[in-house]
Amino acid sequence: MAVVKRPGKDGKPNWYSVVRGPDGNQVWELGGHRKKNAEAIERRRKQQKAEGTFCVLTDKGFSEFTADWLDYKEPRVRPRTYKGYEQDCRNHAVPFFRKKKLSQITVADMDDYVTVLRKKGLSPRSINKQLVVLGMIFERAIVLGYLQKNPARYVERVRETHKEMEFLNPDEIQRFLSAVNPKHLVLFLLAILTGLRQGEIFGLRWSDCDLVRALLFVRRTYHPDYGFAETKTAASRRVVHLSPVLVEALVAHKQETNGTADDLIFRNRAGGPLNGQNLVTRVLYPSLETAGVKRVRFHDLRHTYAALMISMGANIKFIQRQMGHASIQTTLDKYGHLLPDVADGVGERLDNLVFGEKDPNNDGGTPSDDHPEGVNNGVRKELRTAQVSVVDPHRLILECDRCGHLWSPNLLTGGRLPRGYWKCPWGCSSEDISRIGCRPTRR
């Protein structure tokens, strides 16, 4: 930072405050003929830099800056995402703010923009998406020092109406699969029993399928406009467990199609990916109509898988991994309303834990009808197919990081095992084990 003197057009010297902006470039500001005015500007800029509020209002128009922002985002997002940003800006934001400079846009202008979008007939979800895109544009302007505040941050979002999730029940699934053309039966069976997205299914190759261990490796996705690409998120690149019925169907499908390791599992006559639109309009919808089942989207088959897993009592963490959600919060937000009420019977379980009497027919280590595994000190244990829930403040509870099942090694093995011997007893034999319960007491 400095104060610099330069000759003016009237022959008198002008004083300038010269500072470095957030982008590293020099910012010259005229202080007039008096040096102390330039020094005052310099002091104000120093304080703003210390507070993080330094900005230089730009003369760039909104259209020009939006073009720069799109160039900035293009190499940083997926092509499909970039196309969405470009369409949103070209169709809505740029026409509305065309005559505005970036620094002139206010919260009132944003409110007017929302009103115009509503009159155009855009859905609440689409309007909120527009606000998100504008918010990212303004945030980038703040980073570059062109704005002090983000006007999109203070605009109230449009209320979205909740739409009930569509999925098929087991009876509807059987009727639908009975009506599907055998040529496409395995594809829809896989969609229902794995919850994969349509693009993930079209991107599968036989090298991604381990039929011996009943595992499916999701490594890529396919889109008709952008071809094969990486999965939607890092969490979408995952391992999915297959059911015995699905494994048997895939084995038969591989034999019928003479599939090799590099071949797509589901391919057209030329060996390329299927046409998703034709699959829906020519196969899915007619089969649903023939079976007398309500019309659902292809993506609703993914919701069907989640609903089936929840109905079986599967661990929510395991469901998250199978679905490929980046966060368990996403799983809970989408399917939390399908989960059983956790308050059911909580009072009775609390009474049994605190005041429950010891079983007189069980000395704690010998199996009985009520406690087939031999539960010490009246500890209540519930053993299910999908998970084990142990209620005991003095026992160790473990969770498998691969499949999400819970168990207590104390109760399943009859004693304590060192950490090196911990393995999941539910089929995957994983050694990636996390301690989620309390420390075991020494007795």
Summary of the structure (lengths in Angstrom):
residues: 443
radius of gyration: 31.0
end to end distance: 70.2
largest distance: 109.0
contacts: 1204
relative contact order: 0.06
helix: 47%
strand: 13%
